[in-house]
Amino acid sequence: MRPTLVMIALGAFVTTLDNTIVAAGAPSIARDLALDLPTLQWVSIGYMLPFAGLLPVAGTLVDRWGQAATLRAGLLGFGAGAAVGGLATTAWLVISARILQGAAAAFLVPALLSLLRTNLDERRRAVGATVWTACLAVALALGPTLGGVLSEYLGWGWIFFVNLPFVAAMLALLRKVAVAGRDPAAGRPAVLSMLVATTGMVLVTAAVVELGEGDVLVPAVSGVAGIGFAIWFVLRERRARDRLVPGELTGQRVFSGALVVQLLWGLGVSGVFFFTPLLHQESLGLGPVLAGSPLVVVAIAVVAATPLVPWAVPRFGPHRTVAAGLATVAVGLLAVAAVNHVPEVLPRIPGLVLIGAGSALTTPLTSYALEIVAERHAGTASGLLTASRELSSALGVALIGAVLAVVRTARLDEGAASALADGYTAGLLTAAGLEILGALLALRLLNPRAGQSPSRSDKRGAPFLSSR
């Protein structure tokens, strides 16, 4: 059991760390490689989009290829991306490295989670899930500070190189972990549907990023093409024998609502997090370490507020708990916006605490959505929820970046000295609006009274179904 738990812990930590550590190092990357704002956004988006696009089919491919082959290939790909990223001297090499890491992570995560099912009994499985969650929280808390420390004292390349010891340790552990072999009876992955959906996501995200440049033609063409691929995906899914998203899930109102609400949460929060270290360095004159450190407050608030969730859900229901969380995040974003003109970090702390505490209250989104679906679709539903989170992060970086860029350009034309800070404030206000919209939709779409309940043959004793 111990090698399995260590493997799961290392995997959860490193795949999450790679998603958070880059934010603190992004300003250093931009300065050294002379990147403009849209190109810098792709350093982050390049990891998230392949992660989101590949996840829905990755679980099926893990079954077809076997755990050992998938884990070995994923670790080698992740390590190769880290090495290339650390040595990169051009923007396209850094972004390519991030794409490779994101694609590898999309296979690592379901392969690692499948070890919970195949290597641990029911009691130890709960321990494994706790270990996974705890390592996610630790990576979330350490990522910004570690990224700042490495960028300031060793160079930004080390935010990539730091992954290599974890990869080496996991490859060594793989020999000691019992792994399931290939399953010839595993279902066929909907590869074409995945490619169509991923292409649509990339085109729409590119359109949003380019909006910040003030051009109209390129975003319009990319946006229309992305919408076209989205329509193709929907039409194909209706006719396909092997669907990427089972019809039972798309017809489940509460599950679809959870995807939408989670998308709005990520749209509002992720972009703000990505640009916060940039603002702290460029406007407040902080070094990489101090610029990323305030984000640790958010992670600590998430951990501190999480114990409130089991108390709140039975009393108020998942829909009200999630709505309260999103509203709290919105208040936190508005609080930071209100003091953004003050060139100090300390006045921002209360707002950051509210953002973290509110985000903790949104965790029933995942658990409730998984409880409401049939057992046979639990794996697919989990993959879709994770994909939705990664997609929302990518779109959030693109959207808040576009708002920041448009306002900054307008203020620079007016001769304002605080153009970047004004753009960041506009991004905070946009994010707050998205969180408020998410809170309103959560009250409606996640309401157990209004949602559809699974049949008794599919679910028994689902704990959230009696919550109001």
Long-range contacts (C-beta under 8 A, 24 or more apart in sequence): 1-119, 1-120, 1-124, 3-173, 3-176, 3-177, 4-115, 4-119, 4-120, 4-128, 4-177, 4-178, 5-127, 5-128, 5-131, 6-173, 7-112, 7-115, 7-170, 7-173, 7-174, 7-177, 8-112, 8-113, 8-115, 8-116, 8-128, 8-131, 8-132, 8-135, 9-131, 9-132, 9-134, 9-135, 10-135, 10-166, 10-169, 10-170, 10-173, 11-108, 11-109, 11-112, 11-170, 12-112, 12-131, 12-132, 12-133, 12-135, 12-136, 12-139, 13-135, 13-136, 13-138, 13-139, 13-166, 14-78, 14-139, 14-163, 14-166, 14-167, 14-170, 15-78, 15-105, 15-108, 15-109, 16-135, 16-136, 16-139, 16-140, 16-143, 17-139, 17-142, 17-143, 17-146, 17-162, 17-163, 18-47, 18-78, 18-82, 18-101, 18-105, 18-163, 19-47, 19-48, 19-143, 19-393, 20-139, 20-140, 20-143, 20-144, 20-147, 21-143, 21-144, 21-146, 21-147, 21-150, 21-159, 21-162, 22-47, 22-98, 22-147, 22-159, 23-143, 23-144, 23-147, 23-273, 23-274, 23-276, 23-277, 23-292, 23-295, 24-143, 24-144, 24-145, 24-146, 24-147, 24-148, 24-151, 24-159, 24-277, 24-288, 24-291, 24-292, 24-295, 25-147, 25-148, 25-150, 25-151, 25-156, 25-159, 25-288, 26-274, 26-277, 26-278, 27-277, 27-278, 27-281, 27-282, 27-288, 27-291, 28-151, 28-152, 28-155, 28-156, 28-288, 29-94, 29-156, 30-278, 32-156, 33-89, 33-90, 33-91, 33-94, 35-91, 37-212, 37-401, 37-404, 37-405, 38-209, 38-210, 38-212, 38-213, 38-401, 38-405, 39-91, 39-95, 41-209, 41-274, 41-397, 41-398, 41-401, 42-91, 42-95, 42-98, 42-209, 43-91, 43-94, 43-95, 43-98, 44-98, 44-274, 44-393, 44-394, 44-397, 45-205, 45-209, 45-394, 45-397, 45-398, 46-95, 46-96, 46-98, 46-99, 46-102, 47-98, 47-99, 47-101, 47-102, 47-105, 48-102, 48-390, 48-391, 48-393, 48-394, 48-397, 49-99, 49-102, 49-198, 49-201, 49-202, 49-205, 49-390, 49-391, 49-394, 50-99, 50-102, 50-103, 50-106, 50-198, 51-102, 51-103, 51-105, 51-106, 51-387, 51-390, 52-106, 52-198, 52-201, 52-387, 52-388, 52-389, 52-390, 52-391, 52-394, 53-106, 53-194, 53-197, 53-198, 53-201, 53-202, 53-387, 54-103, 54-106, 54-107, 54-194, 54-198, 55-106, 55-109, 55-110, 55-383, 55-384, 55-386, 55-387, 55-390, 56-190, 56-194, 56-197, 56-244, 56-245, 56-380, 56-383, 56-384, 56-387, 57-189, 57-190, 57-191, 57-194, 57-244, 58-106, 58-107, 58-109, 58-110, 58-111, 58-383, 59-110, 59-114, 59-379, 59-380, 59-383, 60-186, 60-187, 60-188, 60-189, 61-107, 61-189, 62-107, 62-110, 62-111, 62-114, 63-182, 63-183, 63-186, 63-187, 64-182, 64-183, 64-184, 64-186, 64-189, 65-182, 66-179, 66-180, 66-181, 66-182, 66-183, 67-111, 67-114, 67-115, 67-118, 67-179, 67-180, 67-181, 68-174, 68-179, 68-181, 69-182, 70-107, 70-108, 70-111, 71-108, 71-111, 71-112, 71-170, 71-174, 71-179, 72-171, 72-174, 73-104, 73-107, 74-104, 74-105, 74-107, 74-108, 74-111, 75-104, 75-108, 75-167, 75-170, 75-171, 75-174, 76-104, 76-167, 76-171, 77-101, 77-103, 77-104, 77-107, 78-104, 78-105, 78-108, 78-163, 78-167, 79-163, 79-164, 79-167, 79-168, 81-160, 82-160, 82-161, 82-163, 82-164, 82-167, 83-160, 83-161, 83-164, 84-160, 85-157, 85-160, 86-157, 86-158, 86-159, 86-160, 86-161, 87-157, 88-157, 97-160, 101-163, 109-386, 110-379, 110-383, 113-382, 114-180, 115-177, 115-179, 118-178, 118-179, 118-180, 119-177, 119-178, 137-299, 137-302, 137-303, 140-299, 140-302, 141-296, 141-299, 141-300, 141-303, 142-296, 143-295, 144-277, 144-292, 144-293, 144-295, 144-296, 144-299, 145-289, 145-292, 145-293, 145-296, 147-288, 147-292, 148-277, 148-287, 148-288, 148-289, 148-290, 148-291, 148-292, 148-293, 149-288, 149-289, 151-288, 152-287, 152-288, 152-289, 187-242, 188-242, 189-242, 190-240, 190-242, 190-243, 190-244, 192-236, 193-233, 193-236, 193-237, 193-240, 193-243, 193-244, 194-244, 196-229, 196-232, 196-233, 196-236, 197-229, 197-230, 197-233, 197-244, 199-226, 199-229, 200-226, 200-227, 200-228, 200-229, 200-230, 200-232, 200-233, 201-226, 201-391, 201-394, 202-226, 203-229, 204-230, 204-395, 205-394, 205-395, 205-398, 208-395, 208-398, 208-399, 208-402, 209-398, 209-401, 209-402, 211-402, 211-406, 212-401, 212-402, 212-403, 212-404, 212-405, 212-406, 213-405, 214-406, 214-409, 245-380, 245-384, 246-377, 246-380, 248-373, 248-374, 248-377, 249-373, 249-377, 249-380, 249-381, 249-384, 251-452, 252-372, 252-373, 252-451, 252-452, 253-445, 253-450, 253-451, 253-452, 254-368, 254-369, 254-372, 254-445, 254-446, 254-448, 254-451, 254-452, 255-369, 255-372, 255-373, 255-381, 256-445, 257-441, 257-442, 257-444, 257-445, 257-446, 257-451, 258-365, 258-366, 258-368, 258-369, 258-385, 258-445, 258-446, 259-369, 259-384, 259-385, 259-388, 260-441, 260-445, 261-322, 261-326, 261-362, 261-365, 261-438, 261-441, 261-442, 261-445, 261-446, 262-362, 262-365, 262-366, 262-385, 262-388, 262-389, 262-392, 263-388, 263-391, 263-392, 263-395, 264-326, 264-392, 264-434, 264-435, 264-437, 264-438, 264-441, 265-326, 265-329, 265-359, 265-362, 265-365, 265-392, 265-435, 265-438, 266-388, 266-389, 266-391, 266-392, 266-393, 266-395, 266-396, 267-392, 267-395, 267-396, 267-399, 267-431, 267-434, 268-329, 268-330, 268-333, 268-396, 268-430, 268-431, 268-432, 268-433, 268-434, 268-435, 268-438, 269-329, 269-355, 269-359, 269-396, 269-431, 269-435, 270-392, 270-393, 270-394, 270-396, 270-397, 270-400, 271-396, 271-397, 271-398, 271-399, 271-400, 271-401, 271-427, 271-431, 272-333, 272-396, 272-400, 272-427, 272-428, 272-431, 273-298, 274-396, 274-397, 274-400, 274-401, 275-400, 275-401, 275-404, 275-424, 275-427, 276-424, 278-420, 279-420, 279-421, 279-424, 280-345, 282-420, 283-343, 283-418, 283-420, 283-421, 283-424, 284-343, 284-344, 284-345, 286-345, 290-345, 294-345, 294-348, 294-349, 294-352, 295-352, 297-349, 297-352, 297-353, 297-356, 298-352, 298-353, 298-355, 298-356, 298-359, 299-356, 300-356, 301-352, 301-353, 301-354, 301-355, 301-356, 301-357, 301-359, 301-360, 302-356, 302-357, 302-359, 302-360, 303-360, 304-356, 304-357, 304-360, 305-356, 305-357, 305-358, 305-360, 305-361, 306-360, 306-363, 308-360, 308-361, 309-360, 309-361, 309-363, 309-364, 312-361, 313-364, 313-368, 313-464, 313-467, 314-467, 316-467, 316-468, 317-447, 317-448, 317-467, 317-468, 318-364, 318-365, 318-367, 318-368, 318-446, 318-448, 318-464, 318-467, 319-442, 319-443, 319-444, 319-445, 319-446, 319-447, 319-448, 320-443, 321-361, 321-364, 322-361, 322-362, 322-364, 322-365, 322-368, 322-439, 322-442, 322-446, 323-439, 323-440, 323-442, 323-443, 323-446, 324-358, 324-361, 324-439, 325-358, 325-359, 325-360, 325-361, 325-362, 326-358, 326-362, 326-435, 326-436, 326-438, 326-439, 326-442, 327-358, 327-435, 327-436, 327-439, 328-354, 328-355, 328-357, 328-358, 328-361, 329-354, 329-355, 329-358, 329-359, 329-362, 329-435, 330-358, 330-432, 330-433, 330-435, 330-436, 330-439, 331-358, 331-432, 332-356, 332-357, 332-358, 333-428, 333-429, 333-431, 333-432, 333-435, 334-428, 334-429, 334-432, 336-428, 337-425, 337-428, 337-429, 337-432, 340-421, 340-424, 340-425, 340-428, 341-418, 341-421, 341-425, 358-435, 364-464, 365-446, 367-464, 368-446, 368-464, 371-459, 371-462, 371-463, 371-464, 371-465, 372-451, 372-452, 372-453, 372-454, 372-459, 372-462, 372-464, 372-465, 373-454, 373-458, 374-454, 374-455, 374-458, 374-459, 375-458, 375-459, 376-458, 396-431, 399-430, 400-427, 400-430, 400-431, 401-427, 403-427, 403-430
